[in-house]
Amino acid sequence: MRDSATATAYTFSLSDAAHETPNDFESTVRDRAAHIRACHPEVGATLTFEGRVRNHHNGRAVVRLSYSAYERLADSEGATILSEAIEQFDLQFAHVIHRTGELQVGDLAVWIYVGAAHRAAAFDGCRYIIEEIKRRLPVWKHESYDDGTSVWVNGAG
């Protein structure tokens, strides 16, 4: 059960990869996680999901990808998804950053950080968030391959 004295926190944001290096971004999310964790002593389980750019998709060698988003709707729908997860899984907090712009293989594309009193809720809530992001978020992925071709991929969020 959530403690009303430590208000449930959630944030969804998009982050443009053109304005940061991969190391700066990863340092930012580590710092954010430490701050959030310190604000929630009632949390017994935290879970971090990192979605990274992999070097393959459907048997093809991926060299980079680019995410595009309808930002206003993505921010609104992302906040709705997090609010739903908090209510359904009794999370104390849920935070997501989804990057946009061009990313290289190995780059962090989606960061999810959740906390709950118990591990089952944290796992279930995190899984719900990533699946709903992929299903509902107006974010599109454009993959580039080693043969010089590229394609838009469904379920890119």
C-alpha positions as a Markdown table, in Angstrom:
| # | Residue | x | y | z |
|---|---|---|---|---|
| 1 | Met | 0.0 | 0.0 | 0.0 |
| 2 | Arg | 1.3 | 3.4 | -0.9 |
| 3 | Asp | 2.3 | 5.8 | 1.9 |
| 4 | Ser | 0.5 | 9.1 | 1.3 |
| 5 | Ala | 3.3 | 10.9 | 3.3 |
| 6 | Thr | 5.7 | 10.0 | 0.5 |
| 7 | Ala | 3.7 | 11.0 | -2.5 |
| 8 | Thr | 3.6 | 8.6 | -5.4 |
| 9 | Ala | 5.9 | 10.0 | -8.1 |
| 10 | Tyr | 5.9 | 9.3 | -11.7 |
| 11 | Thr | 7.5 | 11.0 | -14.7 |
| 12 | Phe | 7.6 | 10.2 | -18.3 |
| 13 | Ser | 9.9 | 12.1 | -20.6 |
| 14 | Leu | 11.5 | 12.0 | -24.0 |
| 15 | Ser | 15.2 | 12.8 | -24.3 |
| 16 | Asp | 16.8 | 14.0 | -27.6 |
| 17 | Ala | 20.0 | 12.0 | -28.2 |
| 18 | Ala | 21.4 | 14.9 | -30.3 |
| 19 | His | 21.8 | 16.9 | -27.1 |
| 20 | Glu | 23.8 | 14.4 | -25.0 |
| 21 | Thr | 26.5 | 11.8 | -25.2 |
| 22 | Pro | 25.6 | 8.2 | -24.2 |
| 23 | Asn | 27.8 | 8.6 | -21.1 |
| 24 | Asp | 26.1 | 11.8 | -20.0 |
| 25 | Phe | 22.7 | 10.2 | -20.5 |
| 26 | Glu | 23.6 | 7.1 | -18.5 |
| 27 | Ser | 25.1 | 9.2 | -15.7 |
| 28 | Thr | 21.9 | 11.2 | -15.6 |
| 29 | Val | 19.7 | 8.2 | -15.1 |
| 30 | Arg | 22.0 | 6.8 | -12.4 |
| 31 | Asp | 21.8 | 10.1 | -10.5 |
| 32 | Arg | 18.1 | 10.2 | -10.9 |
| 33 | Ala | 17.6 | 6.7 | -9.6 |
| 34 | Ala | 19.8 | 7.4 | -6.5 |
| 35 | His | 17.7 | 10.6 | -5.8 |
| 36 | Ile | 14.4 | 8.8 | -6.2 |
| 37 | Arg | 15.5 | 5.8 | -4.1 |
| 38 | Ala | 16.5 | 8.2 | -1.3 |
| 39 | Cys | 13.0 | 9.7 | -1.2 |
| 40 | His | 11.2 | 6.4 | -0.7 |
| 41 | Pro | 12.2 | 4.6 | 2.4 |
| 42 | Glu | 9.0 | 2.5 | 2.2 |
| 43 | Val | 10.3 | 0.7 | -0.9 |
| 44 | Gly | 11.6 | -2.8 | -0.5 |
| 45 | Ala | 12.1 | -3.5 | -4.2 |
| 46 | Thr | 13.4 | -1.4 | -7.0 |
| 47 | Leu | 13.7 | -2.5 | -10.6 |
| 48 | Thr | 15.5 | -0.9 | -13.5 |
| 49 | Phe | 14.9 | -1.9 | -17.1 |
| 50 | Glu | 17.3 | -0.7 | -19.8 |
| 51 | Gly | 16.3 | -1.1 | -23.4 |
| 52 | Arg | 19.4 | -0.9 | -25.6 |
| 53 | Val | 20.0 | -0.8 | -29.3 |
| 54 | Arg | 21.0 | -4.3 | -30.4 |
| 55 | Asn | 23.1 | -5.2 | -33.4 |
| 56 | His | 20.5 | -7.4 | -35.1 |
| 57 | His | 16.8 | -7.6 | -35.9 |
| 58 | Asn | 15.1 | -10.4 | -37.8 |
| 59 | Gly | 18.4 | -11.9 | -39.0 |
| 60 | Arg | 19.7 | -8.6 | -40.3 |
| 61 | Ala | 22.8 | -6.6 | -39.0 |
| 62 | Val | 21.6 | -3.3 | -37.4 |
| 63 | Val | 24.2 | -0.5 | -37.5 |
| 64 | Arg | 22.1 | 2.3 | -35.9 |
| 65 | Leu | 18.5 | 3.4 | -35.4 |
| 66 | Ser | 16.5 | 6.6 | -35.0 |
| 67 | Tyr | 13.5 | 7.2 | -32.9 |
| 68 | Ser | 10.9 | 9.8 | -33.8 |
| 69 | Ala | 7.9 | 10.8 | -31.6 |
| 70 | Tyr | 4.8 | 12.8 | -31.6 |
| 71 | Glu | 6.0 | 14.5 | -28.4 |
| 72 | Arg | 2.9 | 16.0 | -26.9 |
| 73 | Leu | 0.9 | 12.8 | -27.3 |
| 74 | Ala | 3.9 | 10.6 | -26.2 |
| 75 | Asp | 4.2 | 12.7 | -23.0 |
| 76 | Ser | 0.5 | 12.5 | -22.2 |
| 77 | Glu | 0.2 | 8.8 | -23.0 |
| 78 | Gly | 3.4 | 7.9 | -21.2 |
| 79 | Ala | 2.1 | 9.6 | -18.1 |
| 80 | Thr | -1.2 | 7.7 | -18.4 |
| 81 | Ile | 0.7 | 4.4 | -18.7 |
| 82 | Leu | 2.7 | 5.2 | -15.5 |
| 83 | Ser | -0.4 | 6.2 | -13.6 |
| 84 | Glu | -2.1 | 3.0 | -14.6 |
| 85 | Ala | 0.9 | 0.9 | -13.5 |
| 86 | Ile | 1.1 | 2.7 | -10.2 |
| 87 | Glu | -2.6 | 1.9 | -9.5 |
| 88 | Gln | -2.7 | -1.6 | -10.8 |
| 89 | Phe | 0.5 | -2.9 | -9.2 |
| 90 | Asp | 0.7 | -0.7 | -6.1 |
| 91 | Leu | 4.0 | 0.9 | -7.1 |
| 92 | Gln | 5.4 | 3.7 | -5.0 |
| 93 | Phe | 7.0 | 5.3 | -8.1 |
| 94 | Ala | 7.6 | 4.8 | -11.8 |
| 95 | His | 9.8 | 6.8 | -14.0 |
| 96 | Val | 10.6 | 6.4 | -17.7 |
| 97 | Ile | 12.9 | 8.2 | -20.1 |
| 98 | His | 12.6 | 7.3 | -23.8 |
| 99 | Arg | 15.3 | 8.7 | -26.1 |
| 100 | Thr | 14.6 | 10.1 | -29.6 |
| 101 | Gly | 17.0 | 10.8 | -32.4 |
| 102 | Glu | 19.8 | 8.7 | -33.8 |
| 103 | Leu | 21.3 | 6.0 | -31.5 |
| 104 | Gln | 24.2 | 3.6 | -32.1 |
| 105 | Val | 24.4 | -0.1 | -31.2 |
| 106 | Gly | 24.7 | -0.4 | -27.5 |
| 107 | Asp | 23.1 | 2.9 | -26.7 |
| 108 | Leu | 20.5 | 3.1 | -24.0 |
| 109 | Ala | 17.1 | 3.8 | -25.7 |
| 110 | Val | 14.5 | 3.3 | -22.9 |
| 111 | Trp | 15.1 | 3.5 | -19.1 |
| 112 | Ile | 12.4 | 2.4 | -16.7 |
| 113 | Tyr | 12.8 | 2.6 | -12.9 |
| 114 | Val | 10.0 | 1.4 | -10.6 |
| 115 | Gly | 9.8 | 0.8 | -6.8 |
| 116 | Ala | 7.3 | -1.1 | -4.7 |
| 117 | Ala | 7.1 | -2.6 | -1.3 |
| 118 | His | 7.6 | -6.1 | -2.7 |
| 119 | Arg | 9.5 | -7.5 | -5.7 |
| 120 | Ala | 6.5 | -9.1 | -7.4 |
| 121 | Ala | 4.8 | -5.8 | -7.8 |
| 122 | Ala | 8.0 | -4.2 | -9.1 |
| 123 | Phe | 8.5 | -6.9 | -11.7 |
| 124 | Asp | 4.9 | -6.9 | -12.8 |
| 125 | Gly | 4.6 | -3.2 | -12.9 |
| 126 | Cys | 7.8 | -2.8 | -15.0 |
| 127 | Arg | 6.7 | -5.5 | -17.4 |
| 128 | Tyr | 3.4 | -3.7 | -17.8 |
| 129 | Ile | 5.1 | -0.4 | -18.5 |
| 130 | Ile | 7.4 | -1.6 | -21.3 |
| 131 | Glu | 4.7 | -3.6 | -23.0 |
| 132 | Glu | 2.2 | -0.7 | -22.9 |
| 133 | Ile | 4.9 | 1.7 | -24.2 |
| 134 | Lys | 5.6 | -0.6 | -27.1 |
| 135 | Arg | 1.9 | -1.0 | -27.8 |
| 136 | Arg | 0.5 | 2.6 | -27.2 |
| 137 | Leu | 3.2 | 5.2 | -27.4 |
| 138 | Pro | 3.4 | 7.3 | -30.6 |
| 139 | Val | 7.1 | 6.6 | -31.1 |
| 140 | Trp | 8.5 | 5.2 | -34.3 |
| 141 | Lys | 11.8 | 3.3 | -34.9 |
| 142 | His | 13.8 | 3.6 | -38.1 |
| 143 | Glu | 16.5 | 0.8 | -38.4 |
| 144 | Ser | 19.5 | 1.1 | -40.6 |
| 145 | Tyr | 21.3 | -2.1 | -41.7 |
| 146 | Asp | 24.9 | -2.9 | -42.7 |
| 147 | Asp | 23.8 | -3.4 | -46.3 |
| 148 | Gly | 22.9 | 0.3 | -46.6 |
| 149 | Thr | 19.1 | -0.2 | -46.4 |
| 150 | Ser | 16.7 | 1.0 | -43.7 |
| 151 | Val | 13.1 | 0.3 | -42.7 |
| 152 | Trp | 10.5 | 1.6 | -40.2 |
| 153 | Val | 9.7 | -1.0 | -37.5 |
| 154 | Asn | 6.4 | -1.5 | -35.8 |
| 155 | Gly | 6.0 | -1.4 | -32.0 |
| 156 | Ala | 8.9 | 0.9 | -31.6 |
| 157 | Gly | 8.1 | 2.5 | -28.3 |
